[in-house]
Amino acid sequence: MKDCPKDSLMGKAVTGKPVTQCRDLNEVFEESLPAFGGAYLQRVYEVLKQVIEQRIPLVITCAGPVTVSDQHRAWLIPLMRAAQTAYITVTDAICYHDGHDSLRRTAERPIRKVDLFGDDARLREEGVIRVTDTGFDEQVLLDQDTVLTAMLQRPEFQKRMTTTERNYLLGRCYAEREQALGIAPGLMSTCAELDLPVFIGAPADGSVFLNSVKLWTLARMGKIRYSFDYDLHEDVFESCAYHHWGLFESKAKAMAIMILGGGVPKNYSLQPEPALSQIFFLKEIRGYDYDAQIVSAPVTDGSLSSCWPAEAVSWGKVNPDGYMSRTVSMQGDYSSYMPFIVRALVGKELLHHPPEPLRLYAQRERLKEALLRKIGGDAEAMEAMLRSLSLPEVLKA
């Protein structure tokens, strides 16, 4: 009997295993999400599962108040440890709020639950700062600013540096306070422990930098000496070096990205491929081989936050070869889904035997030098770069 032509238009039968018969959450994701939104969620799970099982270097980008809400301890740090995480890209606010725990004067976190639909005028009157359904005393911000002001004046901060170096130093400072108070490690201190680079795509957009502006202003008036500054050229080049390492030097010879919430962190972490191929004119450069994202913006708004991996393929930021089976974009609130995805992925084996950290931050100078040699040793790329300095006749006025 010949196959019906209709069969080529359809896949396997849609079946859902009763969740009451599933052994664990992992099986729920694999057998009990047969269609619709559940199938999207299963696809995110499947892509991340491939990345973790195949030890693909993973970049994680995150926008949103994960440290205020303690999501970093709930699922982000477990994911970072379970995967071969290459680096993460976050907002400056995430780094700032990560320090609030080390301001504790009691056993409880200074961040408390607050009514999402309460009286914000009264909160303001009482000096309570609200972040969605969490809140804290305004004094927490003032204390955080005081602590950061002291940290930024330390000798090790008095130079130009990348956002990764600032965050490594900040993580070590936070670790000192957490250990002294007996607090579970936060995001920045964990990244410092793992030599895991932490990038900030918009370093001026946050309160850590606002405190630096205060010190810069006092230095400009001659009141203090202060020389901290960002080297953003070095920052971007470092991200390119990690991408180049992933494609050509890592065991997997591939790169993956997990995008949570869109925003500047997403755009920043998608930039290494065009920088390497379109700006440095290097050959055989490709974008991410795996791309999973959960973003709240609808694809029709035309923003970078909302664009699916397929759109990134047209830019070269995602590898076009086989991308349809290795990419997924789901519209939703990642805080609602990631705890379940990570718990399903991080089984007993990974809990007890996590992979060795990549520790790319400790290798950053070597990797940057390797990329410089690659660019300098590519005569064709160098010629194209130098040629790009002159405006073509067709573009001249």
C-alpha positions, 0 to 999 in steps of 0.5 A: 500500500502506497503512502498517502500524499497527505502523510508527507504533510503531517508528523507523528500522532499527537499524544500526551502522557498523563502527568500522573504517570510521569516519573519526574519533571523531565518526563513531563517535558518530553511526554506531556506537552503535546501541542500549542503553547506546551509544544513551544515550551517543549522545544525550548527544553529540547534545544537547551537539552542538546546544548547541555548534553553536547557540552556546547559553550553557552552564552546566557543573556538576561534582562529583568530584575532576576537578582531583586527577585532571587531568581538567580539563586532559584534557577539561573546559577544552577543553569550556569553551573549545569551548562558549559557557560561561556559568559553571561550578558546582563544589565547594570541593574542586575549587578547593582541589586545583587549586592542588596543581600550583603547589606543584611542586618537580620537573617531575612532578605531585605527584599520583601513581598509587596502587593502588585496592585497596592497603594504606590503613593503610600509606599512612597510616603513610607519610603518603600521601593517597589519592583513589581511584586517585591519591595524594600526600604529606600535605605537599602538603595542608600546603603548600596550606594555607600558600599559601592562608593567605597568599592569603586575607590579601591586601588584595583578599580583605578584604571580603564577596564572592560565591563567583565573586569569591573564585574569580576572585581565587584563579584569578589567584593560582594563575595567578601561581604557574603562570606562574612555574613554567612549568605549564600553566594549571589550572581556576581560572586558566583561568576567570579568564583567560576571565572565566568565573564559578565558583560554589560551592553549598556554600562552607563544605564544603571546605578553602579555607574551613577555612583561612579559618576559621583566619584568622577564629578568629585575628581573633576572638582579636585576633591578626590583622586579617581581614575576608573573608566570603561574601555568599551573597545576592549570590551567588544573585542573580548566578546569577539574573542570568546565567540572565535574561541567557541567556533575554532578552539573549543571541543564542540567547535560551536556556540549556543545562546539562551536569551531571556527577556531581550533588551540590550543584553540580547543585542550585545551578545548577538554582535560578535558574528557581524563584528568578526565577519563584516567589520574584521572581514574574517572568513568561515565565521558563523553565528550561533548554532543553537538559539533558544529564547523566551521574550515578552515582546511580540515579533510584530513590533519590529524590535530586536527584543522580539526578533526570532532566530530566523530573522537573526539568520538573515543577519548572519548572527545565527548559523543558517545550516540546520537552524530550524531544528536548533532554534526556538523563540517563545513569547512569554515571561521567562520567570514563569518557565525557567524554574521548571525547564532548569529543574527538568534539565538538571537531573541527579547526574548533573547535580552531583557531577556538574561539568568543569567550568570553562573559566574563560575570564582567566583566559581572556588575555590569551584569547584576545591575543589569539584573535589579534594574531588571526586578524593580523595574519589574514592578508585578505582580511587586513586588505579589506579592513584597510580598504574600508577606510577609504570612501568608495567613489560611488558613495562620494558626494 
